[in-house]
Amino acid sequence: MAQISASIDTRYDALMFAKSPEAARKAAEELVRSVMGDRAAELSLPDALRECCRILRPAQDQKDEARFEEEFIELAFWPGRSHQMAA
């Protein structure tokens, strides 16, 4: 169990601190597989990330839950490079 927890922590950190959109998406996919196992393949990545967020970062309030989920998804799906260059 400790090994699974360490694996999830490592993948969560990789998602949080990704240096590129590609690295973020890869980390998100690996995190989803680590948390959800085979069920991850049944959902789209955004839906799987929502479910992971509910597991890893549960919220007491529905408003907070929706906000947490959207923030989690944003980590995996960076804006296009054109948005970054304009900033």
N, C-alpha and C positions, 0 to 999 in steps of 0.2 A: 504494500500500500504506500509506503514511504517513497518507493521508487516511482510510482505513478504520480504521486503528488509533486515530486521534484521535476518530473517530466512536464507536467502541466505548468508548473511555475516557470520553467525555462521557456516554454513556448509562449506563455503569457508575456513574459519580459521581452521576448523577441518581437512580439506584436507591438508592445508599448513603445519600444525604442527602435523600430525599424528605420533604416536610413533611406529606403526607396519604396516606391509603390509596389514593386515586384516582391521585395523582401517582406513587406507588410502582408500582402495577399498570401504568400507562401506560409508565413507564420500563422495567419488566421486559419488556413486550411489544416495545418498540423495541429493547432490548438483544438479545433472542432473535432478532429479525429481522436485526439487524446481524451477529450471529455466525453464525447458521445459514442465512440466506437463505431460499429457498423451502421448505426442509425444516421450517422452524418451523411452517408451517401444518398439517403432518401430525401434530403432537404436541399434547397438552394443554399448557397453560402450565407446570404443575409439572414435567412430564416434560422439556419443552424447557429449563427452568431447570436441571434436573439435568445435562442434556447440556452446557449452556453452562458450568456450574460445572466440569465435567470438563475442558473446553477451556481456560477462563480461569484456573482455580485447581486444577491437578492435585495429587493427594495421593499420597504414597508408600505410605501405610498405608490399608487398606480401612476401618478405623474412622474415620480422619480424613476419608476421602472422603465417607462417609455423613454425618458431622457437618457438613462444609463444604456439602454439598448442601442439607441441612435448613436451615442458617443462610441460605443464598442464597434459598431459597424463602420463608422467614419475612420477608425484606426486601420481597418482593412482595405478601405476603398478611398485612397487619396484622390484629390482632384487631378485632372489632367495636367500635363506639363505646361500647357498654355496658361493655365491659371497660376501656376507657380512662377512662370516667367513674368507675368504681368504684375505680380506683387513686388 
